[in-house]
């Protein structure tokens, strides 16, 4: 379930770029808030399940900047900085 949330977060970040779209879903997470948050901000582990991820980093704080680079075979690379 945590992996699902992480994937949704990536899709949301990508969606905030030049092409906008909305994704909505709902589910229950049966884990402590601290563990869920730690999983969401564990950028180094994202590449373990996302083969298209070239880079994900930044500052997870109010007004912090997130930097995302995705690249898939046969597609133009995508870069998002927010």
N, C-alpha and C positions, 0 to 999 in steps of 0.2 A: 504494500500500500504506500509506503514511504517513497519507493521508486516511482510509483505512479504520480505522486504529488510533484516530485522533482521533474518528471517529464512534462507535466502540465506547466510548471514554472518556466521551463525553457521555452515551451511553445508560447507562453504569455510574453516573455521577453522578446522573442522573435516577432510576435504580433505587434509589438509596440514600435517596430521599425517603420520603414517607408510604406509597407503594405499593412493596413490595419484590418483586424478581424477580431471576433470575440469568441472565447471558449468558456463555456460554463459547465460545471459538473459539481456534484456534491457527494460526499462520502464521510464515513466515520473513521477516525484514526484512533486506535486503542494503544496509545503510547504516550509517555510523558511529553509535555510541551518542549522541554529542553532537548530531548532526544530528536524530536521532529525538526526543530530549528537547526540543531547541529547537523542533521542530514542535509537539509536544504542548503546550508552555506558551506558544505564540504565540497568545494569546487574541484579539488584534486581528484575526487573519486568519480566524478561525472564521466570521465573518459572510459571507465570500466564498463559502462553500459551504453554509451553513446559513441559509436565509431565515427560519426561525422563531426564530432567536437574537436576543433583544433586548439581552442583556447577559451577558458572561462575564468575570469578573475575580477578583482576590483575590491571596493570597500563596501562592506555590508553595514551601512550605518545611514542615518538620516542625511540626505544630500550627498551620499556616496556615489561613486561612479562604477557601473558594471560594464565589463567589456566581454563580448561574446564573439567567437569566430567559428563558423560551421563550414564544412566543405564535404561535398558528396561527389562520388564519381559521376561524371556526365552533367554536372550542374555548376553554375557559377558559384564561387565562394560567397558566403554571406557574413557580413560583419555588423555588429550592433554595439554601439557605445551609448549608454544612457546615464 
